[in-house]
Amino acid sequence: MDLLGNLDSFFSQMTRQQIDPSVSTAEIGDLIEFVYPWSGLSLWGAYVGEGCVVHFGVGDENMAQRTCRSFLQQLVPKSNGDRVLRNTRICTQRITEIKVPPGTRIRVNNNRHNLVPSPPEMMKNRCETFLNQEFKYDLVKFNSEHFATFVRYGTAVCNQVHADTTQTLQMIMQQRMETDI
């Protein structure tokens, strides 16, 4: 499917300019980065085909919710903002349907992590294991980049905030596989 060729019916001229041409050639497991203007932070997802990504649903929060969550986490480090904000979930969405602020740049970005991608069947297994599960979003310990890199590489890393969440995600996968047996 040519994602860029069908955008006229879905998006304004401004939105089309935000989507980098690399997105139209994305392959399963590619990291899709939604670079937010002004904040210096990004939302990350892993491409799953047909114009869709699997991602940590924090992208569905509006800007006020994200700002509030980040502020609370910085103000009270032991708080994750859950008294004010809901848990977020791992979901699959069309790239063009994810709520992002105006001016967000959307691109394939597999070059920020010096890791070797897992085989596609392992990426698919990770996606299926976590899909529709709710988690407490934590900007430092468990964010969208942690999740997307775990899907692609099997290692949960975040270059925005240096924290490794791999062991936690591996433990969750193991527990879910044991309950499915």
Helices and strands as residue ranges (DSSP letters): G 4-9, H 13-18, G 21-25, E 31-35, E 42-49, E 52-56, G 57-60, H 63-75, E 88-94, G 95-97, E 105-108, H 120-130, E 134-135, H 144-153, H 166-180
